[in-house]
Structures are given as C-alpha cells and as structure tokens.
Amino acid sequence: MASDASLGSKLHIDAMQSVVPMNPTDPRESTRVLVSGSHSSTIFGRCFHIVLCYNKASDEDSGWLVAGWIKESLGRALSGQPLLAGRLKRHDDKGNEDLQIVSNDSGVRMFEARIDIYLADFLDLKAKEDAETNLVYWEDVHEQNPQFFPLFYVQVTNFKCGGYSIGISSSLLLEDPFVITSFLKKWANVHKSLVSKPDVPKMPNFYLPNFGNSVGGSPSLLIGSKTSKSVAQSVVFKIPTKILNLDNHIYHNLAAQCIDEAEHVAGTKMASKFSLFVKKPNEDIKVEICSKEGLIQKPYSSMSGFTCASSWDLLEADEICFNEGNKAAYVSCWINSKFDEGSVMIVGSDNEDTSGTKIIVTLTAKN
C-alpha cells in the first residue's frame, strides 16, 4: 500500500488546457474586491479545495472519458457563471489595493493526470490530508500581475483501477464554498444531461488517449502544483436569521464569537492575524486583515441560534454526481492554510435566501 508521503512521486500530469464559457460573455460581468487593514499577500493564495473520488461505474467509464466531456459540459456551465473563468485586475492603474474580478473569458485551467495507485489503497490511508493535495491543483495568484492567473482549477486524476477523482480549487476572492458547491451541482447536472443524449458520440472530441502516444507512453508535463501541504481545520457555523446589513460592528462581532467557539471545537488556536472575508450575493467582496488580539478586546454581544458543524456537512457535497447513479465514494473539502494566518469567511444571504448567514472559521494547521 502506498504511503501518503510517496504519492507525489506517483502522480503524472499528462495534459493541461483552458476551458472557456461556451458563449462569449457579453456584457462582461465584474465584482470588486475591497481590501482594508494591514495588507497581506496571503489573500492571493487563499482557496477552497474539494476532492470527489468515484469508482469505475462500467467498462465505458473512466477519468479520461469524464475529462473529455468536461471540456464541453464545463464550458456550458460557465456560460451561466462566467466570473469563474475570469481574472483579477487592479481596479485602477494607480496601484491601489482594491481589485476587480472581470469575466473576460480567460478560462478555467484543467489538468488531466494519472496516479500509480489503486483508489482502494488511497481510501485505506488512515491520514489522507497530505495525500489529498496531490488530487487538486493550485497556484497562488501573483500579487503584482494578478491578471495572468486563473482563479478556478479542475484536476481529473485516473487511478490504476479505473477509478478517478475530480479535484476543484477556487480562490476565496472569487466565491465562497457554498456558491462553488452549488455551481458544481449545476455543472454535474449539465454533464449528465450532455452524456445521456441519445445521439451523443461514444467518445468525446477531447479524449486524451486518442492524441499522440498512448497515455503513459510519453513523459508527463514538467509542472507541479503549488497546493499547500498544510491542511487546516475549518469549523462551519450557520445562523438561521438573515443579517442583511453586515457592517463592521456586526461582522467583527460574528467573527469574535465564532473564533471562540471554533477554538473550543477544534482544540487549537486561531493565529494572531487572520483574513476576514465578507461576501453577500451580488455584492462586492470585502477583505480585512485583522488582529485576533485587537478583535477579542472589543466587547461583543452573544448571538443565539448558532448551528455548528465540525465538518463541511452543510455543503452537501456528496450530492455532486457526474455519472448517473455513481455517487462519490469519498468527498473531502478544505480551505488551505497560509503561513501563520487563519481566516474567517462570513457569507451573508440575500432577500430570497432563507438559509441564513454562514460563517467559516479556518484555523492554522496543527504542527
């Protein structure tokens, strides 16, 4: 059985491509990222990862086939949410801290990979945290030239047995984990609808084994993921009531209370500094670099009605199914750990959302 420490040497990336929305985005959409507090470049590397592992459902099923159809299904899904295929840019040419995400159709980056172990052996690993990072790809956005870096990555990895994984990485500046998971469910439905059409060809146009040498017969691409090997623990909270006016006082109050509770649940402490993300649907995202010491010194009023989940159960990510009837054998979600900083993300609801406000507290990884 492979150890988690050896999996990196068993991973081979065979193809890299960009997936753009099927239809050009016109007019272009945009959203601002408002940064305040002492600036920290770590906000450019903050991302949400999700890994979905699937057993081989039939003789015709494989990660190579899924990846081939993804080129088409993801392009269709992105037409409904084009910001995922966009890029960050400075809000003006004066180098100020405010940023803007623009739906310029630069594309999602997709990788096709293979790993020389069986899916069952991976699932049998007692500690998968480090091993999982081989199944997602991420590269931190360059602070000075953010316009050249994708904000959303897909990696399809084939196991020796024919099983495969689909790994997603998405910048926290782009969307919150709940919006990303909702998009993945919609995309999976588009994918299933596409491949189930009676006139669909047996093979997708972008079936990698049909191009050049057979997969595995040529050297893998000389690129490597910058995915953090430090997987931090997140605690997810839900407040049933909608908080429509998330001003500084309220979200500082929420952050302080949830950090206290998260430290108790996780048995570890928040770092002295953390990134505070505040996001409401269809509004600018606000990012503030906060001091934990300064925050807890401010008096705050306790709010009731919190629901706390030590895992990501509130996302219901196990419902994401790309092949009809083939549910994921394993699902894992995490927000990456950056240096010695934690993060808090407050996800507000809109007027039509009855699910309330959600708070995600990510503590620093344990040593």
C-alpha positions as CSV (number, residue, x, y, z in Angstrom):
1,M,0.0,0.0,0.0
2,A,1.3,3.4,-0.9
3,S,2.0,5.9,1.9
4,D,0.8,9.5,1.7
5,A,4.4,10.7,1.6
6,S,5.1,8.7,-1.6
7,L,2.0,9.8,-3.6
8,G,3.6,12.9,-5.1
9,S,6.2,10.8,-6.9
10,K,3.4,8.6,-8.3
11,L,1.4,11.5,-9.9
12,H,1.9,12.3,-13.5
13,I,0.2,15.2,-15.3
14,D,-0.4,14.4,-18.9
15,A,-2.3,17.4,-20.2
16,M,-3.2,20.9,-19.4
17,Q,-5.8,23.1,-21.2
18,S,-8.1,26.0,-20.6
19,V,-11.9,25.7,-20.6
20,V,-13.8,28.9,-21.5
21,P,-17.6,29.6,-21.5
22,M,-19.3,28.1,-24.5
23,N,-20.7,31.5,-25.4
24,P,-18.7,34.8,-25.3
25,T,-19.7,36.8,-22.2
26,D,-21.4,40.0,-23.3
27,P,-21.7,42.2,-21.5
28,R,-18.9,41.4,-19.2
29,E,-19.6,41.0,-15.5
30,S,-17.4,42.2,-12.7
31,T,-17.2,42.4,-9.0
32,R,-14.9,44.5,-6.8
33,V,-12.6,43.2,-4.0
34,L,-12.2,45.8,-1.3
35,V,-9.1,45.2,0.8
36,S,-8.6,47.0,4.1
37,G,-6.4,46.8,7.1
38,S,-2.7,46.0,7.0
39,H,-2.1,44.5,3.6
40,S,-1.1,40.8,3.4
41,S,-0.2,39.0,0.2
42,T,-1.6,35.8,1.6
43,I,-5.1,36.7,0.4
44,F,-4.0,35.9,-3.1
45,G,-3.3,32.3,-2.1
46,R,-6.4,31.6,-0.1
47,C,-8.5,28.9,-1.8
48,F,-11.2,26.3,-1.3
49,H,-10.4,22.7,-2.3
50,I,-12.8,19.9,-2.9
51,V,-11.9,16.3,-3.9
52,L,-14.5,13.9,-5.2
53,C,-13.5,10.2,-5.7
54,Y,-15.5,7.9,-7.9
55,N,-15.3,4.2,-8.5
56,K,-15.3,2.9,-12.1
57,A,-19.1,2.6,-12.9
58,S,-18.8,0.5,-16.1
59,D,-16.4,-0.7,-18.8
60,E,-17.1,2.6,-20.6
61,D,-16.4,4.8,-17.6
62,S,-13.0,6.3,-16.9
63,G,-11.5,9.6,-15.8
64,W,-10.2,10.1,-19.4
65,L,-13.8,10.0,-20.7
66,V,-15.0,12.2,-17.9
67,A,-12.3,14.8,-18.6
68,G,-13.1,14.7,-22.3
69,W,-16.7,15.5,-21.7
70,I,-15.8,18.1,-19.1
71,K,-14.3,20.3,-21.8
72,E,-17.9,20.6,-23.2
73,S,-20.0,20.4,-20.1
74,L,-17.9,22.9,-18.1
75,G,-18.0,25.3,-21.0
76,R,-21.8,25.2,-21.0
77,A,-22.0,25.6,-17.2
78,L,-19.6,28.5,-17.2
79,S,-21.9,30.4,-19.5
80,G,-24.2,30.8,-16.6
81,Q,-21.5,31.8,-14.2
82,P,-18.7,33.4,-16.3
83,L,-16.8,35.1,-13.4
84,L,-15.4,31.7,-12.6
85,A,-13.5,31.9,-15.9
86,G,-12.4,35.5,-15.3
87,R,-9.3,37.1,-13.9
88,L,-8.3,39.6,-11.2
89,K,-7.2,43.1,-12.2
90,R,-6.3,46.2,-10.4
91,H,-9.3,48.5,-10.0
92,D,-7.3,51.4,-11.5
93,D,-3.8,52.0,-12.9
94,K,-2.5,53.7,-9.7
95,G,-1.6,50.5,-7.9
96,N,-4.2,50.9,-5.1
97,E,-5.2,47.9,-3.0
98,D,-8.7,47.5,-4.5
99,L,-9.1,44.7,-7.1
100,Q,-11.7,43.7,-9.6
101,I,-12.7,40.3,-10.9
102,V,-13.7,40.6,-14.6
103,S,-15.5,37.9,-16.6
104,N,-13.1,38.2,-19.6
105,D,-13.4,34.5,-20.6
106,S,-9.7,33.8,-20.0
107,G,-10.8,30.4,-18.8
108,V,-10.7,27.8,-16.1
109,R,-7.4,25.7,-16.0
110,M,-7.9,22.0,-16.3
111,F,-5.4,19.2,-15.8
112,E,-5.6,15.5,-16.7
113,A,-3.4,13.3,-14.5
114,R,-2.8,9.7,-13.5
115,I,-1.6,8.3,-10.3
116,D,0.1,4.9,-9.9
117,I,-2.0,3.5,-7.1
118,Y,-5.4,2.0,-6.7
119,L,-8.3,4.0,-5.5
120,A,-9.0,1.5,-2.7
121,D,-5.4,1.9,-1.4
122,F,-5.9,5.7,-1.3
123,L,-9.2,5.3,0.5
124,D,-7.5,3.0,3.0
125,L,-4.9,5.6,4.1
126,K,-5.5,6.5,7.7
127,A,-4.3,10.1,7.3
128,K,-5.3,11.4,3.9
129,E,-4.6,15.1,4.5
130,D,-1.3,15.3,2.7
131,A,-2.3,12.7,0.1
132,E,-5.4,14.7,-0.9
133,T,-3.3,17.6,-2.0
134,N,-2.0,15.5,-4.9
135,L,-5.5,15.4,-6.4
136,V,-6.0,19.2,-6.7
137,Y,-4.0,21.8,-8.5
138,W,-3.5,25.4,-7.3
139,E,-1.0,28.2,-8.0
140,D,-1.1,31.4,-5.9
141,V,-2.2,34.5,-7.8
142,H,0.8,36.8,-8.3
143,E,0.3,39.9,-6.3
144,Q,1.9,42.3,-8.9
145,N,0.4,40.7,-12.0
146,P,-2.9,39.0,-10.9
147,Q,-4.4,39.2,-14.4
148,F,-2.4,36.3,-15.7
149,F,-3.5,33.7,-13.1
150,P,-6.7,31.6,-13.1
151,L,-8.9,31.7,-10.1
152,F,-10.5,28.3,-10.7
153,Y,-8.8,24.9,-11.4
154,V,-10.0,21.4,-12.2
155,Q,-7.9,18.3,-12.0
156,V,-9.1,14.9,-13.1
157,T,-6.9,12.1,-11.8
158,N,-7.0,8.5,-13.0
159,F,-6.2,5.7,-10.6
160,K,-4.8,2.3,-11.7
161,C,-8.1,0.5,-11.1
162,G,-10.1,2.8,-13.4
163,G,-11.5,4.9,-10.6
164,Y,-10.9,8.6,-10.7
165,S,-11.1,11.8,-8.8
166,I,-12.3,15.3,-9.7
167,G,-10.4,18.0,-7.7
168,I,-11.5,21.6,-7.6
169,S,-9.6,24.6,-6.4
170,S,-11.2,28.0,-6.2
171,S,-10.0,31.3,-4.9
172,L,-11.8,32.7,-1.9
173,L,-11.7,36.1,-3.6
174,L,-13.9,34.5,-6.3
175,E,-16.7,33.0,-4.4
176,D,-17.5,31.3,-1.1
177,P,-17.6,27.5,-0.7
178,F,-21.4,27.4,-0.7
179,V,-21.6,29.2,-4.1
180,I,-18.9,27.0,-5.5
181,T,-20.6,23.8,-4.4
182,S,-23.9,25.0,-5.8
183,F,-22.1,25.6,-9.1
184,L,-20.6,22.1,-9.0
185,K,-24.1,20.6,-8.6
186,K,-25.4,22.6,-11.6
187,W,-22.4,21.7,-13.6
188,A,-22.7,18.0,-12.8
189,N,-26.4,18.1,-14.0
190,V,-25.3,19.7,-17.2
191,H,-22.7,17.0,-17.6
192,K,-25.1,14.1,-17.0
193,S,-27.6,15.7,-19.5
194,L,-24.9,16.0,-22.1
195,V,-23.6,12.5,-22.0
196,S,-27.1,10.9,-21.8
197,K,-28.3,12.4,-25.0
198,P,-29.3,9.6,-27.5
199,D,-27.2,11.0,-30.3
200,V,-24.1,11.7,-28.3
201,P,-20.9,10.1,-29.8
202,K,-19.3,7.2,-27.9
203,M,-16.1,9.2,-27.5
204,P,-15.7,13.0,-26.7
205,N,-13.7,15.1,-29.1
206,F,-11.2,15.8,-26.4
207,Y,-10.4,12.2,-25.4
208,L,-6.7,12.4,-24.4
209,P,-5.7,8.7,-25.3
210,N,-6.6,9.4,-28.9
211,F,-4.0,12.2,-29.2
212,G,-0.4,11.3,-30.0
213,N,1.2,8.5,-28.0
214,S,-0.9,6.5,-25.6
215,V,-1.3,7.9,-22.1
216,G,1.7,6.9,-20.1
217,G,3.9,6.3,-23.2
218,S,5.4,9.8,-23.1
219,P,6.9,12.0,-20.3
220,S,4.4,13.8,-18.1
221,L,4.3,17.6,-18.1
222,L,7.0,19.2,-16.1
223,I,4.7,21.2,-13.9
224,G,3.8,20.8,-10.3
225,S,1.0,22.1,-8.1
226,K,1.7,24.7,-5.5
227,T,-1.0,23.2,-3.3
228,S,-0.3,23.7,0.3
229,K,0.6,20.6,2.2
230,S,-0.7,22.1,5.4
231,V,-4.4,21.3,5.6
232,A,-6.0,23.4,8.3
233,Q,-9.2,22.6,10.1
234,S,-12.4,24.6,9.4
235,V,-15.4,24.9,11.6
236,V,-18.7,25.9,9.8
237,F,-21.4,27.9,11.6
238,K,-24.9,28.7,10.5
239,I,-27.2,31.4,11.8
240,P,-30.9,30.8,10.9
241,T,-31.7,34.5,10.8
242,K,-30.8,36.7,7.9
243,I,-28.4,39.5,8.6
244,L,-28.9,42.0,5.8
245,N,-26.7,44.8,7.0
246,L,-23.2,43.4,7.5
247,D,-21.4,46.5,8.8
248,N,-18.0,46.4,10.6
249,H,-19.5,46.1,14.1
250,I,-21.7,43.1,13.2
251,Y,-19.2,41.1,11.3
252,H,-16.4,41.8,13.9
253,N,-18.9,40.6,16.5
254,L,-19.7,37.4,14.5
255,A,-16.0,36.7,13.9
256,A,-15.1,37.1,17.5
257,Q,-17.9,34.8,18.8
258,C,-17.2,32.1,16.1
259,I,-13.5,32.1,16.7
260,D,-14.0,31.4,20.4
261,E,-16.4,28.5,19.6
262,A,-14.2,27.2,16.8
263,E,-11.1,27.1,19.1
264,H,-13.1,25.1,21.6
265,V,-14.4,22.6,18.9
266,A,-11.1,22.1,17.1
267,G,-8.9,22.1,20.2
268,T,-6.4,24.6,18.5
269,K,-6.0,28.3,18.5
270,M,-6.5,30.9,15.8
271,A,-3.4,32.7,14.6
272,S,-2.6,36.2,15.8
273,K,-3.6,37.5,12.4
274,F,-6.3,36.3,10.1
275,S,-8.0,37.3,6.9
276,L,-11.7,38.3,7.3
277,F,-13.8,37.8,4.1
278,V,-17.3,39.2,4.0
279,K,-19.5,38.2,1.0
280,K,-23.1,38.8,0.1
281,P,-24.7,37.6,-3.1
282,N,-24.3,40.1,-6.0
283,E,-22.2,42.4,-3.9
284,D,-18.5,43.4,-3.6
285,I,-16.4,41.1,-1.5
286,K,-14.7,42.8,1.5
287,V,-11.4,41.6,2.8
288,E,-9.9,42.8,6.0
289,I,-6.6,41.7,7.6
290,C,-7.5,41.5,11.3
291,S,-5.6,41.1,14.6
292,K,-7.1,38.5,16.8
293,E,-5.9,40.3,19.9
294,G,-7.5,43.6,18.8
295,L,-10.7,41.8,17.9
296,I,-11.2,39.9,21.2
297,Q,-10.5,43.0,23.2
298,K,-13.6,44.6,21.8
299,P,-16.8,43.8,23.7
300,Y,-19.3,41.8,21.7
301,S,-22.8,40.7,22.3
302,S,-23.5,37.0,22.1
303,M,-25.9,35.8,19.4
304,S,-28.1,32.7,19.8
305,G,-29.3,30.1,17.4
306,F,-25.9,29.1,16.0
307,T,-25.6,25.7,14.3
308,C,-22.0,24.4,14.4
309,A,-20.6,21.7,12.2
310,S,-17.0,20.5,12.7
311,S,-17.0,19.2,9.1
312,W,-18.4,20.5,5.8
313,D,-21.7,18.7,6.0
314,L,-23.7,21.9,5.4
315,L,-22.3,21.9,1.8
316,E,-24.0,18.6,1.0
317,A,-21.1,18.0,-1.5
318,D,-21.9,14.2,-1.6
319,E,-24.8,15.1,-3.9
320,I,-22.4,16.0,-6.7
321,C,-22.6,13.2,-9.2
322,F,-21.2,13.4,-12.8
323,N,-22.3,9.9,-13.8
324,E,-25.9,9.0,-13.2
325,G,-26.1,6.6,-10.2
326,N,-22.4,6.7,-9.5
327,K,-22.2,8.6,-6.2
328,A,-18.8,9.7,-4.8
329,A,-17.0,7.1,-2.8
330,Y,-15.2,9.8,-0.9
331,V,-15.5,13.5,-0.6
332,S,-13.1,15.9,1.1
333,C,-13.2,19.7,1.5
334,W,-10.8,22.2,3.0
335,I,-9.6,25.7,2.9
336,N,-5.8,25.9,2.6
337,S,-3.6,27.1,5.4
338,K,-1.3,30.0,4.6
339,F,1.8,30.5,6.7
340,D,0.8,31.6,10.2
341,E,-2.6,33.2,9.3
342,G,-6.1,31.9,9.8
343,S,-9.2,33.1,8.0
344,V,-12.9,33.8,8.7
345,M,-15.4,34.0,5.9
346,I,-18.9,35.4,6.5
347,V,-21.4,34.5,3.9
348,G,-24.5,36.7,4.0
349,S,-27.8,35.9,2.5
350,D,-29.9,37.8,0.0
351,N,-33.6,38.7,0.4
352,E,-34.7,35.4,-1.2
353,D,-32.4,33.1,0.7
354,T,-34.0,31.6,3.8
355,S,-30.9,29.7,4.8
356,G,-29.5,32.5,7.0
357,T,-25.9,33.6,7.4
358,K,-22.9,31.2,7.4
359,I,-19.5,31.7,9.0
360,I,-16.4,29.6,8.1
361,V,-13.6,29.8,10.6
362,T,-10.3,28.2,9.4
363,L,-7.6,27.8,12.0
364,T,-3.9,27.4,11.3
365,A,-2.7,23.9,10.7
366,K,-1.5,21.9,13.6
367,N,2.2,21.2,13.8
